[in-house]
Amino acid sequence: MAEPIAAAALAIEAALGWPARLHALTGHPVGLFARIIRACERRLNRRDASPARRRLAGMLATALLVALTGGLTLAIEIAVRALAGAWAWPILAVLAWPAMAARSLDDHVRPIRDALLRGDLPEARRTVGMIVGRDTRNLDAPATARAAIESLAESFCDGVVAPLFWLLLLGLPGAWMLKAINTADSMIGHREEPYGSYGWAAARLDDLVMLIPARLAGVLLCLAGLKGWRIMARDHARHASPNAGWPEAAMAGALGIRLAGPIAYDGVLADKPWIGEGGIATPHHLSRALTIYRRACLILGLILGIIAMGIAWLA
């Protein structure tokens, strides 16, 4: 059963995150995905090829990445279950642990909040620049807080809900194939060239695998914030992504503020619509967002724990 594995993996990551010493020693498994994606892109994304050929090349590269990840992790899971028997689940939980990011996300967002609260805007810009893709050099304090809140909401889906969902559905291969797809989307799933055609498959596959987790994440954030349902239902489609709008709109509604809006990428201002209603984001809203995020993670962990205990009792 995957429920105790998922609950244990979430608990391990919540307690430890991904320790800096371990990262310095081994890196993170996602780094291997990045190397494979870069190697494929260098060889397959030929600038002189037609868009159709580049799209096909991107489809092949994405399929190769997912197949390698799924095949390897399936072989590992089968071997662990065969060798460890009834004690396979804690080993599999440790192997699934790096796919989770609940503590890691909190560790990245908290310093942004702290820098804003003490009025250190340059440090807040620097730290928020580590988790968002937009230009951060000229952000004021409200825009910095808004960027952090948006990233927190979206990453709750990407780094917590989605890997748990696919771990429950497909076991260890599900969690790691999800991370491989997420990594490919973040690296090559862009509309701009040179990735527009080549990254099409990675972007569309990411949209597909995040479809249900995004909506679950929105529900959990509304539950944790005790409100936000109306804004989530009304504004989720205002986001360019078919999925990211759900948790972002839920968070905006729970906080009673506006998120998204005009954003600069590479010096070019993108006039995106606002999500939510109310005032601008402040450092105190970012503190509240962290509280809502932690509650949502706790609710998710409690649900998994109750299910796991129920299955153990029935067995």
Summary of the structure (lengths in Angstrom):
residues: 315
radius of gyration: 19.8
end to end distance: 10.7
largest distance: 61.3
contacts: 1086
relative contact order: 0.14
helix: 75%
strand: 4%
